[in-house]
C-alpha cells in the first residue's frame, strides 16, 4: 500500500472520528425531563335511545383509557371504545352494605351489592367520572377531591338511569346501607375500536392566564384567557400552596344541542416554590332529544366526557404548616411555613433562616423579599443604606467601623460591600449598641446583606486586624466618633463571624440564567481541533 493511499484512509478515519466526538454534544440536549408518578383516566359515556311505532332500541357506548405509572414527559395510552346493545332484564332487589374508600393519592374504591354503571365525583364545582363500564359490584378508579366532596353512584334501570349520592372525605372509608330495585339490562357487544392517545403533563405558566380546550369529531370548545387564583389545596394527604385555573363554557351547536364544559387545572408547590404536582380535569356533558312519545318516532342522546390527570413529581419535598396570603407587587402570594421550610406559589431565588423566621427572595414581576414565621408573613422592602466610616466605643475601646443608616422603620433588607467575612454587626437601639443576631446577616458575592428587624442605624466592626479599618487608618474627613453603650441582645448570642448564606437550591423552574458544565464540550472542541490540524497536515502531504 503506497503512502498516499494510506494517508487517504487515515484522513477519512479522522473526519469520521470528528463526527463521533461532535454528535454526542448535540444528541444529549433536552433529556432532563422531571420524573413523575401519574394517575390518568378518560371516560366518555354515550347513551342513545330511539323509539318508533313498531318498537325501539337502546345502545350504550363507553370509551375509556386509564394509566397508573411513572413517566418522564409525554406518555401514550390505549383507548378502547365499545358499543353495546341493551336488552331489558327483570326487576330485582339489591340490598346490603355499600363501601366507598378514597385514597390520599386519588384512588377511589367502591363495593356495592347493586351493579354500578358509573361513578361520578364532585368536589367544589368540578365533576369527574371516576369510573364507567358494564355494571359491576366492585369498582376501582381515580378522582381528585379537595379534602371532601360527593360521590354519585349511577345504576342502569331498564332504559333509564337512577343514582345514589354520598358525602365522602379523602383518606376515609364510608359505609352505607342501600336497598334498591333495579331492572339491569343485558349487554350485547356491537363493535369495539382501539386507538393510541398521547398525554402530556405540562401545566400552565405561573401567574399567567390559562387556555383550555375540548375537541371531538363534532364540536370544539375553547376557554381562552382563563383566570387564576392562589390558595391551599389538598395534595397527597396535605394542604399545600396551589394555583388554580378554572373555566366554565356553555356552547350550542346546530342539531347537537347545548354542551356544558367545566375545566380545572391545579398546580401544587413544595419547599422553595418547587412544583410538586398538578391536577388537570375536564368534564363535558350534552343532552338532546327529538320527538318521542308512545307510538311516535323519537331519539334521545346523552353524553358525558371526563378526563383526569393527577401528577406527582418525584423527589420534591412537601411540607405542611401554617399558610398565609400576602400581596406582593399587586399579585397574591401564598406562603407556607413549617419549621424553617418555606413553600410558596412563586419562584424562589433564595431562602435564609433569620433569627425569628425565614427571609425569602421570590420572583414575582421582579425580585422581592418576604419574611415569614409560624405566626405571620410580611413583605420586606429593599432599601439603600447610607454608608460611611466611623469610630465607635465597644466595651470602652474605640473600634473602626462601617456605619450604615437606613431611612425606614419597618422590615427591610439592605447590603453593602465588605473586605472579608470576619466581622460582627451592631444595631443602635435607643442609644445602645445591641449585637445583631448572626442569622440576620449573610454574605453574597462580597456584599453583606442585612435583615432589619427593624432598626435604622447599624455598625459593622471587623474582628480581623488586617481588615484595613482599624481606628488608625480611618480617613478623618469621612469619619465620626459615636459614643454608644453596648449591650448583649437578650434574644440570642451572635457569633464573632458573619453567617455564611444558608440558602436553598433554586427549583428547576426558577427564571434564572443557568450555567451548563463546559468540561465535556471543551474536550470535544480540543479533540476536533486536533483532528482538523492532523487532517490538514495529511492533506498537505498528499498534495506533495
SULHU-V923364 format. One record per residue. SS is DSSP state (alpha for helix, beta for strand, coil for the rest). D_LAST is the distance of its C-alpha to the last C-alpha in Angstrom with 1 decimal. Layout:
ss = (SS	SS)
d_last = (D_LAST	D_LAST)
//
This chain:
ss = (coil	coil	alpha	alpha	alpha	alpha	alpha	alpha	alpha	alpha	alpha	alpha	alpha	alpha	alpha	alpha	alpha	alpha	alpha	alpha	alpha	alpha	alpha	alpha	alpha	alpha	alpha	coil	coil	coil	coil	coil	coil	coil	beta	beta	beta	beta	beta	beta	beta	beta	beta	beta	beta	beta	beta	beta	beta	beta	beta	beta	coil	coil	beta	beta	beta	beta	beta	beta	beta	beta	beta	beta	beta	beta	beta	beta	beta	beta	beta	beta	coil	coil	beta	beta	beta	beta	beta	beta	beta	beta	beta	beta	beta	beta	beta	coil	coil	coil	beta	beta	beta	beta	beta	beta	beta	beta	beta	beta	beta	beta	coil	coil	coil	coil	beta	beta	beta	beta	beta	beta	beta	beta	beta	beta	beta	beta	beta	beta	beta	beta	beta	coil	coil	beta	beta	beta	beta	beta	beta	beta	beta	beta	beta	beta	beta	beta	beta	beta	beta	beta	coil	coil	coil	coil	coil	beta	beta	beta	beta	beta	beta	beta	beta	beta	beta	coil	coil	beta	beta	beta	beta	beta	beta	beta	beta	beta	beta	coil	coil	coil	beta	beta	beta	beta	beta	beta	beta	beta	beta	beta	beta	coil	coil	beta	beta	beta	beta	beta	beta	beta	beta	beta	beta	beta	beta	beta	beta	coil	coil	coil	coil	coil	coil	coil	coil	coil	coil	beta	beta	beta	beta	beta	beta	coil	coil	coil	coil	beta	beta	beta	beta	beta	beta	beta	coil	beta	beta	beta	beta	beta	beta	beta	beta	coil	coil	beta	beta	beta	beta	beta	beta	beta	beta	beta	beta	beta	beta	beta	beta	beta	beta	coil	coil	coil	beta	beta	beta	beta	beta	beta	beta	beta	beta	beta	beta	beta	beta	coil	beta	coil	coil	coil	beta	beta	beta	beta	beta	beta	beta	beta	beta	beta	beta	beta	beta	beta	beta	beta	beta	coil	coil	coil	coil	coil	coil	beta	beta	beta	beta	beta	beta	beta	beta	beta	beta	beta	beta	beta	beta	beta	beta	coil	coil	coil	coil	coil	coil	coil	coil	beta	beta	beta	beta	beta	beta	beta	coil	coil	beta	beta	beta	beta	beta	beta	beta	beta	coil	coil	beta	beta	beta	beta	coil	coil	beta	beta	beta	beta	beta	beta	beta	beta	coil	coil	beta	beta	beta	beta	beta	beta	beta	coil	coil	coil	beta	beta	beta	beta	beta	beta	coil	coil	coil	coil	beta	beta	beta	beta	beta	beta	coil	coil	coil	beta	beta	beta	beta	beta	beta	beta	beta	beta	coil	coil	beta	beta	beta	beta	beta	beta	beta	beta	beta	coil	coil	coil	coil	coil	coil	beta	beta	beta	beta	beta	beta	coil	coil	coil	coil	coil	beta	beta	beta	beta	beta	beta	beta	coil	coil	beta	beta	beta	beta	coil	coil	alpha	alpha	alpha	beta	beta	beta	beta	coil	coil	beta	beta	beta	beta	beta	beta	coil	coil	coil	coil	beta	beta	beta	beta	beta	beta	coil	coil	alpha	alpha	alpha	coil	coil	coil	alpha	alpha	alpha	coil	coil	alpha	alpha	alpha	coil	coil	beta	beta	coil	coil	beta	beta	beta	coil	coil	coil	coil	coil	coil	coil	coil	coil	coil	coil	beta	beta	coil	coil	coil	coil	coil	coil	coil	coil	coil	coil	coil	coil	coil	coil	coil	coil	coil	coil	alpha	alpha	alpha	alpha	alpha	alpha	alpha	alpha	alpha	alpha	alpha	alpha	alpha	alpha	alpha	alpha	alpha	alpha	alpha	alpha	alpha	alpha	alpha	alpha	alpha	coil)
d_last = (17.3	13.7	11.2	9.6	13.2	14.4	12.0	13.2	16.7	16.5	15.3	18.2	20.5	19.9	20.6	23.7	24.7	24.6	27.2	29.3	29.5	30.3	32.8	35.6	35.9	36.8	39.0	41.1	42.8	46.4	47.5	50.2	53.3	56.6	58.3	61.8	64.7	66.1	69.3	69.1	71.6	72.1	75.3	76.7	80.3	81.6	85.2	86.2	89.8	91.4	95.0	96.9	100.4	99.5	97.7	94.5	91.6	89.4	85.8	83.8	80.0	78.3	74.6	73.3	70.2	70.1	67.6	68.0	64.9	62.0	59.2	56.3	56.4	57.3	58.8	60.2	63.6	65.4	68.2	71.0	73.6	76.7	79.6	83.0	86.3	89.2	92.4	95.5	96.8	100.1	101.4	101.0	101.7	99.0	100.3	98.8	96.6	93.5	90.7	88.0	85.3	82.6	79.8	78.2	74.8	76.1	77.4	80.7	82.9	86.1	88.5	91.4	94.3	93.7	90.5	88.3	86.2	84.5	84.2	83.8	83.4	84.2	83.3	84.2	83.6	80.7	81.4	79.3	79.6	79.2	79.6	80.7	81.2	83.8	86.8	86.4	88.5	85.5	82.9	79.7	77.7	76.1	77.5	77.1	80.4	80.6	83.1	85.9	86.5	88.1	87.4	88.7	89.1	89.3	91.2	91.5	95.1	95.5	93.7	93.7	92.5	94.4	93.1	94.0	92.6	92.4	91.4	88.7	86.8	83.3	83.4	86.9	88.7	91.4	94.1	96.4	99.1	98.9	101.2	100.0	100.9	98.0	97.6	94.1	92.6	90.6	87.0	85.6	81.8	81.0	77.2	74.3	70.9	68.0	64.9	62.3	62.7	60.4	61.9	60.3	61.6	60.7	63.6	64.3	63.1	65.6	68.0	66.9	68.8	68.0	67.7	69.3	69.2	70.8	69.6	70.8	70.9	73.9	73.8	71.6	73.1	71.3	72.4	70.2	70.6	72.5	73.8	73.4	75.8	75.4	77.7	77.9	77.5	77.9	74.8	74.7	78.1	77.9	78.4	75.2	74.1	73.0	72.1	73.8	73.0	75.7	76.3	79.1	78.8	81.4	80.1	82.1	80.5	82.3	83.8	82.3	84.6	83.8	81.0	81.5	78.4	78.0	74.7	74.2	71.2	71.8	69.2	70.1	68.8	68.8	68.3	66.1	66.2	64.0	64.6	66.4	66.9	68.2	70.6	70.0	73.1	74.0	77.3	78.3	81.5	83.0	86.3	87.6	90.6	91.9	95.5	97.0	100.4	102.7	102.5	99.8	96.1	94.0	90.6	89.9	86.3	85.3	81.8	80.6	77.0	75.8	72.4	72.0	69.1	69.7	66.7	66.7	63.5	63.0	62.8	64.7	67.6	70.7	73.7	77.3	79.4	81.3	79.8	80.1	79.4	78.4	77.2	74.0	73.0	75.2	73.7	75.5	74.0	75.3	75.0	76.0	76.6	76.9	77.2	74.3	72.2	71.8	71.1	70.7	69.9	67.4	64.0	64.4	62.1	64.0	67.2	68.9	72.1	74.5	77.9	80.0	77.4	73.9	72.0	69.6	67.0	66.5	64.5	66.8	66.1	64.7	65.1	68.7	70.6	73.5	75.7	77.2	79.4	81.9	84.5	82.7	79.6	79.1	76.4	75.1	74.4	71.3	72.6	71.4	73.0	74.0	72.6	73.8	74.2	77.7	79.8	82.0	84.6	83.7	86.5	87.8	84.4	82.5	78.9	76.2	75.3	73.5	76.1	75.1	77.6	77.5	79.9	80.4	83.2	81.8	78.9	75.7	72.2	70.7	68.0	66.8	64.2	64.9	63.5	63.7	65.3	68.2	71.1	74.3	75.7	79.3	81.0	84.1	87.0	90.2	89.5	88.4	84.9	84.1	81.1	78.8	78.0	74.4	73.6	74.2	71.1	67.5	64.1	61.2	58.2	60.2	63.2	66.5	68.0	71.8	74.0	77.3	80.3	81.7	82.2	81.3	80.5	78.1	77.1	74.0	74.5	71.7	72.6	69.7	70.7	67.2	67.1	67.8	71.1	73.7	76.9	75.9	72.6	74.0	73.9	77.5	77.1	75.8	77.9	81.3	83.4	84.7	87.9	87.8	89.3	87.1	87.8	86.1	85.2	87.7	85.4	82.8	81.2	78.0	75.4	74.3	70.8	69.7	68.8	65.2	64.5	65.9	64.1	63.4	60.0	59.6	59.7	56.6	58.1	58.6	57.1	55.0	51.3	49.9	46.8	44.4	43.0	39.4	38.3	36.7	35.0	33.6	32.1	30.6	29.1	27.6	26.2	24.6	23.1	21.7	20.3	18.7	17.1	15.7	14.6	12.8	11.1	10.1	9.0	6.7	5.3	5.5	3.8	0.0)
//
